[in-house]
Amino acid sequence: MSDIHPIESNLPSTPGLRLRAGAKQVLSDLSWCGPNCQIPRVGLDQAFQYCQQLAKSHYENFSVTNLWLPPQIRPHFASIYAYCRWSDDLADETGSSGISSELLQWWKSQLHLCFQGKSLHPVLVALQHTVQSYNLSIEPFEDLLSAFLQDQTVTSYQDDRQLLDYCRRSANPVGRLILGLSNASDPKSIAWSDAICTGLQIANFCQDVRLDAQRGRFYLPHSRMDQSSITTDDWAKGTGNAPNALSDWIRFANEHFDRGQPLCQHGPKWLRRSVFLFSNGGRQILKNIATKQFDVWNHAIEVTKFQKARLVLLALSGITKQGSLS
């Protein structure tokens, strides 16, 4: 990997392709804690501080969830977020599938060192303490990397079965890790969490159709394209029956949110509030897409500040037993 220098020179140059919030910092930080570096030793407090700074700067809901996260949970929530942030940005933001693949393999080797207590990377120094404190297994962390590596070579899916297997590794592990922090990892909670995380992943796909197409990725399965009589070109441009296909996909995502709804009534209060915020944030994205006549090709779909504030107030007031927006 001596020929890899994934810093400013390798930021994506595709017209219209924007860096996700925080990606520039992660890629720049490779200059001092990347694969070709003598990573400086950091103490545990410094490592958690790095994770919390990354989360506060680049995860807009972090300050919100901190309103109800118990103090002892906050640093561990941040370390899990930081691991996911690094993994995601190494996968999506280098501008090269080849570079991303090599960096993800390096990151995987660092994860293994973390579980051996040997990693020097600040994220993984913090994560090691989280893993030990909550007896977390390596499987969900590896599953995430498996999905991100798959993104470098697999650009489309034949049917829902293939896509759901991808979601099982790209999204569901995050929910399982959060459940691990809540000591609520019973089979029913895991199933509900998996359903919500899959719903969130599909909602993200619905929101980012144009951006994914710019990256050459088509997450709508070919079987669904065939049902709607559209091509990948239609899906990339929003032509033909693409909006109708998107409408059907949104129903599919909402079915997953419905299946996971009981988790809004289960576990400690901080978990119920977090699940309510995340799941209904996903539902709100889907509602906003419908409001724009399913045209994600010409409209940027976001949850508005007013909508976010409403969800936070509902979560804080304890109105979580509904599990969905009124």
N, C-alpha and C positions, 0 to 999 in steps of 0.2 A: 504493500500500500504506500510505498514511498513516493509514488507519483501523484498522490491525491493531495490536493490543497483546496478543500471545499470551503473557502472563505468568500470574501467579496467577489472574487473573479468568477466564481461558479454560481452566483445567484441567478435565478432564472431570468432569461431575457425575452421570453415569448411575449409579443405584444398583448396587452390586456390581462396578462397573468400576474396577479398580485401575490405578494408574500403574505401568508397568514400572520396574524398578530403574534409577535414574539419569535417568529422564525429567524429573523435576522440576528437576534441575540444568540440563539442556539448555534447557528452556523458560525458566527464569529467566535463563540466560546470554544470552538474546536481548535482555535489557534493556541490555546493553553491547556485544554483538557481533552484533546483529540487523540487519534491513533498514533501520531508521530511525535507526541510530546512526552516530556518528563513531567507527569502531572504532580503539582506540588501537594504535599500532604496538608490536609485540612482537618481540623477538629470536628467533633460531632456537632457542636453548636454552629460552627461556620457552615457545615454542610446543610443543616436544616435551614439556616438563614438564606443560603443560596436558593434552596427549593421554594421557600416562602416568597422571596423576592420575585422569582420567576412566575410563581402563581399569581401574586398580586399585580404584577405588571401586565400579564398576558392572558389571564383568565378572568373575564369580567364578573363572573358569578362568585369568585373566591371571597371577596369582601362581604357579599351577601350571605353565603353559607357560613362564614365566620360568625354571623350574628347568632347562630344557634349551635354551632359545633362546640362540644365541650372542650375546654382548653387543652386537655391531654390528647385530644384527637387531632387538633389543628395541624401540628407539624407532620403527623403521619399522612393526613389527607394531602398535604403539600408535597410530600416526598413521592407519593403515588402519582399525583398530577405531574410532577416534574419528570418522572420516568416516562409517562405517556406522552408528554410534550416533546421530549427529546426524541422518542421513538417516531412519533408522527412527523416531526420536522425533518429528521434524517431520511424518512421515506418519501416525503412529498416536496421538499423545498430546495433540493440541491440543483435541480435543473437537469439531472442526468440519472437515468435508471441504473447505469453501471456504477456510478459513484454512490448512489443510495444503497445499492446491494452490498457493496464492500463496507460501507459505514455501518449498515445494519448487522453485518456479520461481526464486525468489530464490537458493536454495542452488545451483541449476544454473548461474545466472549467476556465482556466486562460484567454482564449479568451473572454469568457463571462464577466469576471471581467474587462478585458480591455475595453469593450464597456460600462461598468458601471463606468469607471474611477477609478477602485480599484486595478488593478494588479500592483505588485511590480517587476515583471520580467522585466529585462532591454529591451528585445525585445519588450515586450508589452507596456512598458512605452513609448517607441518611437512610436510604432504603433498607440497607442491611439492618439497621436498628429497628425499623418498622417491621420488617419480616420476622425478626427475632421476638419482638414484643407481642405480635399477634399470631405467631406461628403460621405465617402465610407460606403457601407452597410456591414453587417456581413455575408451575404449569400455566397459570394465567398470564404471567409475564412473558413466557415463551410463546404462548398462543398469539399474543399481540404481535410479536416480532414475526411469527409465521405469516400472519395476514399481511403485514407491511412488506415482507419480502415477496409475497405472492403478487402484490400490486406492481412490482417491478417487471413481471413477466406475463401476468394474466390481465388482459384488458377488457374482457367481456365474459358473460356467463350464459350458459345455455338455458337454465331453468331456475325456478325458485329454490329447488333443493341445493344447487350449487351456490347460489347467492346466500342462502341461510347458513350454509357451512362456513362461508367467508365471515358472515356476521357473528357466528359462534366464536370466531377467533379475533375479529377486529373490534368488537363492541362488548360482547357479553363478559369478557374477563374483567372489564373495568367495574361493572356492577358487582361481580363476585368479590373483587378486592374491597370495595366499600362495605359489602356485607361482612367481610372478614373483620373490619374495624368495629363493627357493631355487635359482634358475637351473635349474629342472627343468620348463620349459614345453614339453616335447616332446608330440606329438599323443597318444600313449598316456596320458601322465600327465594331460593335460587331460581326456581322455575319462573316466578313472577319477575324477578330481576332480569333474567335472560330475555323475557318477552319485552320489557320496557327498553332494554338496551338495543335489542334488534329494531324496535320501533323507532328509537332515536337515530340509529344508523340509517335506516331507510328514509326517515325525514330529512336527514342531512344529504342523502343522495338526491332527494327531490329538490332540495334547495339549491344544490350545486351542480345541476345537470350541465349547464354551460361551461362551468369551470372544469369539471371532470372531462368533458368532451375536448377542451383545449389541451388537456393532458393525455388525450387518446384513450380515455377510460369510459366504458359504457356499462354501468351497473344494472340498468334495466335488462332483465334476461331476454334472450332472443325469443323465447317462447311467448313472452308478453308482447314483444314487438310484432311477432307473427299474428297474434290474436287481434292486434289493432291495425294490421296491414301497414306497418311502417318499417323503414330501414334505419340503420345507424345514422345515416345522413339526415333523415327526418328528425331523429332524436337529438342530434347535435344542433340542428337549426330551428327546431320547433315547428316544422312544417307537417303537412298532412294531418294524420290523426294523433300526432304526438301529445297535444294537450289532453285528449281523451285517455291515452295510455297513462299519462301522469295522474289523472283523476282516479283511475283504477288502482294505481300503485299507492296513492294516498289512502284509499280505503283499506288496502292491505296493511299499511303501517298503523292505521288507527285500530285495526283488529288486534295488533300486538299490544298497543297501549291498553286496550280493554282487558286483555288477558292478564296484564301485569298490575291492573288497578288495585287489587287487594293489598299490595305491598304498601300502599299509602296509609293503611290502617295497622301495620305490623311493625314490630321492633321499637327501639327507643325513639323518643320524640324527634331528636335531631335527624334520625334516618327518615322518619315519616315526612318531615318537612323537606328534606333534600329530595326525596323521591317525588314528592308532589311538585316541587319546583322544576325538576328535570323533565318529568313526564309531561307535565302541562306546558312547559316551554316548547317541547317537541310538537305537541298537539297544536299550539298556537302558530308555529311555523306552517303547519299543514293548512290551518284555517286561513292564514294570510295568503298562501298560494292560491287557495280557492277564491279568495276575494279579488285576486288579480286575474281571474278567469283562467287559472292554471298556466299563465304565461310567465315562466321563469326565465325565458330567453331574452325578454326585453325589460324585465323588472327585477331589481334587487330585492330579495325577500328577506326581511329582518323582523325580529320581534321588537316592537317599538318600546321606548322608555316607559310610556304609560302602561303598556301591557306587562312589562317586566315588574313595574311597581305594584300593579294589581296582584300579580302572582305572589310577590313577596309578602304583601299584606295578608293575602289569604293564608299563606303558609304560616306566618307569624301568629295569626289569629286562631290557628288551630283548625281551620276549616279544611281538613284533609280527608275526611271520611267520604266526601263526594268522589274524590279521585279524578275529577275531570272539570273542565270549565263549565260554568253555568251558562 
